[in-house]
Amino acid sequence: MSKVYEISILGRAVWDLHSLNNEGTVGNVTEPRTVVLADGTKTDGISGEMLKHIHVAKMWELEKNKKNLCEACQVLEPTRIDRVFQKMKKDERKEYTFEKAASKAISECAICDLHGFLVQTPTGARPSTIEFGWALGIPKIYRDIHVHARHALGEKAREKGAGKEAVETTQMLYHRPTRSGMYAIVSLFQPWRIGLNNVNFEYNIEPKERKRRYELALKAYQAMFLRMDGAMTTTRLPHLEDFEGVIVVSNNNFPAPVVSPLNNGYKEKLKGIQSQIDTFEILEFNSISDFVNRINEISGRDIYSIGDSK
């Protein structure tokens, strides 16, 4: 069986009555996230930053042995391995080139390896092996604003002179958004880069650990789409109604194509590309259970390494 070089996940999810990503709050009004498409259409959006953050959180949750993560990622510190270097004495940091710093981060931490990091001293960056685009509402998205009242039951006593006076508690009103609709999702995963030092282009971990991290990343994809997290999920947990799409698997050193599910014919376009460039396979899924099965299917495959002839 061919080895996995890259994977792109392209799909459409139907989420009802959610408020996963917002512009911010002004006064007592929370504004929903709005983006503009190439044709000028305004639609709802959930940022790639939000989706990537969720995938990191699922990886952390699924990692049974937190010692497979660096000190910072064990507590989901966003600075990641940079926190470790900043805690070192200056003389210790001087011993590190970025090549050595990258090697340390990659070998010690699955999250730093897969999701990338920045280091201030020595200065350098590792690009993420996992990428997310915006989840974009496929018009028409239904948006509404609901009033949420927060108040205490009963009465409070207020001091008045020598005695007390009973007064009613004040009510706090909030205006919060709720959205329902179908969202186009794009994500790219590059297994061939797992464990690869982007300075000297050598693998800093053993093949067994590369495979383990690959499987962990795929399981995190399953977890995040089975239960999407984000803003306001304590009171607006999304209703997942449907999830369908394709998983594109590149079997050699040719990039996995990404065609947006905003286009109604995205599956046909991919099949047309496949007929001209026979370097990848298309695995369709028509439900969330199909998606889980497809991920399980590719999870058992070996992953590509630089220098592989196949």
Secondary structure, DSSP 8 states (H G I E B T S, - for coil): ---B-EEEEEEEEEEEEE---EEEEETTEEEE-EEE-TTS-EEEEE-HHHHHHHHHHHHHHH-S-GGGS-TTGGGT-TTTHHHHHHTS-HHHHHT--HHHHHHHHHHH-HHHHHH-EEETTTTEEE--SEEE--EEE-S--EEEEEEEEE--SSEEEEEETTEEEEEE---EEEEEEEEEEEEEEEEEE-GGGTTB-TTT--B-S-HHHHHHHHHHHHHHHHHHHHS---TTTTT---EEEEEEEEEEEE-SSS------TTSTTHHHHHHHHHHH-TTEEEEEESSHHHHHHHHHHHHTS-B--TT---
